[in-house]
Amino acid sequence: MTDERIDDGTLRDELNVFGFSDTEIDTYLAILEQGETTVRTVAEAADVTQRAVYNIAERLEDRNLVVVNDHASPTTIRALPPQEAIDALSGRLESITPTLESRFNETEPQTPEIQIIKARETAVKRLRKGISEAEHEVLVAVPGHSYDDIEPELRDAVDRGVLVFLLVGGMADIDADELGLAETAAVVRSWSESLPFMYAADDEAAMIGHSGILSGTHVDKEAVTVTQDNLAGAIVGLYFGAYWPAATEVHVREPGDLPRTFEWFRHSVLEAVLHRREGAELEAVVKTDEGPEIAGRVSQVRQAFVEPSTNDYTLETSLYLETDAGEVSVGGPGSFIEEYEGKVVTLRPIDE
């Protein structure tokens, strides 16, 4: 049987955690070592006064750690078996757990998590995890040699209905059919030059770093992960504002079936532009935070997800609807130029 005893310093630290003062620890350890003994003997062993031993012994007895025989003369103190004492402490903790649980309000951390990643294995693991946990959208930019590392996760995301934008760097020519891109992304672009490795999931979690970290050959390269919407949003803006426009479009999926309701605004914009490119007329019903639903024919789609881009300024992503009150513009969460901020969008075809 392995001896799992710890040193005295660690023992004292652990007892401190349970609320023991240093004097209480000295006294309790002295009692343990003496067995059943007198107050005077404990006082001498622990180097405390006899009055202090009486007071501490009462507190230890309340915790079911010792028994004070004050009917004896002189008074003696007997330590209970440690396992019995620990069981008593554990029982007390377990007894209050349901009450503590009922008062516990589980919330997301308010302080954003920022972590430096230095190892290829960790970066790939984080990337796979981010794709696997996404509920609405994933933006990914990776060097071509790393595509196989995340292909299964991208395929699963598409199967779940997640909107995937994929940017592949360091490759001038990509065969979409050979790589099976129709099953792993909604839109794919490539760039012959090297570009930073990055991903963003649902505008909440993101990572960005030197592409060399994914090759494992650049040991001095790093990536940074963030889990806060404002910081992740900055990476989304860099992705769509700087690198996406400079890349070449190599795959765009077919438009999906309508009618359909979208809880992710960029998804509704992409679907609208794909249908309008084929000549379809659409009606949209938009739920907003500003008041009642907005409904009308889709008159314009402003975007730069697919060619040709139709926005007037970088990152403009909006729907224009012809309503009874005239043409209105709707942007996604956080928009400030459009007249309305759309939350949920339902698209349906207009029968001519």
N, C-alpha and C positions, 0 to 999 in steps of 0.2 A: 504493500500500500504506500502510495507516494505521500511524503510529508509535505503538507501544504501550509505550514505555519508561516506567518509573516513576521517581520521584525517589529521591535517595540515602537519605533517611530510611526510605521504604517498603522499599527494597532491603535495608537493614540489618535492619529488622524481620523480613522474610521469611527472611533467612539465620539470624537468631536462632532462628526456629522449627525450623530443621534442626539446631540444637545448636551453632552457631558462637558462640564467645565474641567480645567486642568486639575483642580483640587479633587473633584469628584472622581476623575480617572485614577489619580494617585490612591485615593481611598479604596475604590472598588478593586483595583489590582492587588492592593495589600490584603484585602479580605479574601480574594480568590487564592492567593498564595498561602494564607494562614489556615484556610478552612474555617471551622467554627472557633472563634477567638474572642478575646475581651476588647472592649473599647480602648483600653489603655495600650494594648499590644498594637492595635491598628494605628493609633495615633503616633506611636513611636516609629512604626514601619513607614507610614506615609508622611511623617514629619509635619503633622498638623495637630491642632489642639484637640483635647477630648471633646470639648463642646462642639467643635466643628464636625467631629466624627459622628456624634449623636444626630446632628442636623442632616448631614449627608446620608447617613444610614436610613433615616426616615424617608428621604426622597428616593433612595435606591429600593427601599421596600415598596414604595408606591409604584415603582416600575416593575415589580415582581422579579427583582434581581437578587435580593437578599431577604433573610428573615431575622428580625430583631427580637431576641428573647429578653424583654425587659422585666419579665417576672423573676428571672434568675438574679442572683447576687454573687459576683458582679454581673452586670448586663453583658450578654454575649451576642455576637453577630455571626450568622452562618450564611455563606454564599449558596445560592441555588445552583444546580448543575447548569453550566453554560448553555447547553442545547435547550433546556427547559426555559432559560431566560430569553434566549433568542426567539424561541417559538412564541413567547408571550409578547415580545416586541413586534414580531411579524403579525401576530393576531390583531394587535391594536392598529397597525397600519392598514390591514385588510378591512377592519371594521369601519374605517372612515373613508375608504376608497369610493363606495357608491355615492356618498354625499358630496365628495370632492368632484366626482365625475358629473354629477347633476349641476354643479355650479360652473363647470369648465366651458368656456366659450371658445371653440376652436376657430382661429382666424388665420388668414395668410400673413406671413411675416411682413411687417411694415418697412423694414430696412432691406433695400435691394441687395441681393447676393451677387457679388463680383468675385470670380475665381480665375486664377491664372492656370492655364493648362500647358504643360511642357512635354508630355509624352504622347506619341502617336496613338497608343492603345487607348488612352483616356479620351483623346479628342474624338476618335471614331466611336467609342462607347457613348459619349455624350451626344454625338450626332445621331446615332441610331436611336437612342432613347428619346431625343427630341422629336424625331419623325414618328416614332411609335406612339407617343403620347399626344400628338396633335389631334385636335378635334375639328378644326375648320380649314386651316391653311398652313402650308410649309413652303418656305423659300430656301433653296439650297444652291450654293455655288461651290463646286469642287473641281479639282484638277481631274482630267480624264481618267488617269490611272486609279482614282479612288471611287469611280462610279460603281464598280462591282461590290465594293464594301457595303454600300447602302441600297443596292438594287432590291433586295427582298423587302426592306422596310418601306421603300418608296412604293413598291407594288401593293403592299398591304394597305398603305395610306390611301391610295387611289381606290382600292376595293371598298374602303370605309366611307368613301365620298369626300375625302379631304382634297382640297384644291392644292395642287403641287405645281410650283414654278421651279424649273431646273436650269441652272446655268453651268455649262461645262467649260473649263478653261484649259488652255494649252493644247487644243486640238483644232486644226483648221477645218477638217472635214469629218463629219459624223454621219454614219449610216443609221437613220432612225429605225428602219426596219430590222437591221441586224442587231441593234441594241435593245429592241423591244420597247422603245420609248413611249409608244401608245399606251402601254400598260403601267408606266411608272411616273408619268407627269402629264399635266394638261397642256403646258407650253414649255418648250425647250429651246434654249439658245446656246450657241457656242462662240468661243472667242479663242483665236489662235495664240494670244498672249497669255502669260501667267497672270492670275488675279488672286486677290485674297480669298481664303477659304472662309465661308460664312454660312450660317443658317439662321432662320427665325421661324418660330412656331407660334401661331395664334397671337402675334404681336406681344407676347409675354416673356418668352424665353428665347435667347439668341446667343450666338457665339461668332466671333470673328478673329482671324489670325492669319499668319503667313501660310501659304499653301504648302510650304516645305515641311510643316509639322505632320502632314498626312503621308509624306513619303518616308519619314523616319530617318532620313539622311542628314537633315539639318538640326542637329541637336541643340543649337542655340536659338531656335525659333519657338515662338509661343502663340497661344490663342487665349482669348478672354471670353468667359461666359458671363451673362447677365440674366437676372430674373426680375426685371422690373419693366413695366410697360413703356415708360418714357425712354429708357435706355434701349430697349428692344426696338422701339419705334424709330430710333435714330439709325439703327442698322437696316431696318426695312427701307427707310428713305435713301440710304446709301446704295442699297441693292437696286431699287427701281430707278433712282435718280442718276446714278453714275455708271454702273456696270451693265445693267440690262439694256439701255439704249445703244451702247457701243457694240453689243454682241449681235450675231446673225441668227435669225429665226430658222430653226431646222425642223420643228414639229409643232403642230397645233391640233388639238383633239377635235373631234366632230362635236357639233352642238348636241346637248342632251334633250331629253323629252320634256315637253311643257304641257300643262302648267306645272310649276314647281315653286316652292317657297324656300327662300334662302335666308339663313340667319347670319351669313357672312357677306357684307356688302360687296367686297371686291369679287366674290363669286358671282353675284347677280350681274355685275357690270360685264364680266367676261362672257357670261352666257348670253346677255343681251347683244353684245357686239357680234358674237358668233352667229346668232340667228339673223341679225340684220345684214350681215355680209352675204347671206343667202337669199336676201330679198324679203324676209318675213317682217310683218308688222306686228308689234307687240303692245300689250297693255301692262302697266305695272300698278300694283297696289303697295304702298309703302307705309309702314308703321314708323312714326317718329316720336321723339320726346316732347315735341313742341305743341302737340294737340292731336286732332283727329287724323285718321288715315288720309293719305293723298293718293288719288287714283287718276290715271289718264294714259293716253297713248304716248309711247316712248318716241320722242321727236329727235333726240340727240343722245349719243353715248360718248362721253369724253374719257379717253383711256390711252395707255401706251403699252398694254400687255401684249398685243398682237399688231402685226402690220396690216394696213397702214395705221400709224398712230393718229388719234383724232383729238388729242388734248391741246390746249393753248399754252399751257405752262407745265413745267416739270411736276410730276406727281399728281396732276389733276385727274381725279377719278370720280365721275359723276354721271347721273342720269338726268335728262331733261324730260319733263312730262307736260303734255298739253292738257290742262285742266279747265274746268268751267271758269276759273278766275284768270286764265291765261297760262303761258308757259312758265314753269317753275323749275329750279335746279335743286337736285338732291345729292348730297355727298354722304360719305360714310362717317362712322364715329370719329369725333375729333375734327371734322371739317369745319371751316370757318368762312370760306368764300361763298359756298353754296347757300341757298336760302333755307334749306332744311337739312337736318341730320337724320339719315335713314338708319333704322335698326333692323327691320325685317322687311324683305322685299319678295313679293309674289309676282312672277312673270307668267303671262298667258298669251297665246297667239290671238290675233284679231282675225276673225273669219271675214274675208273680203266678200 
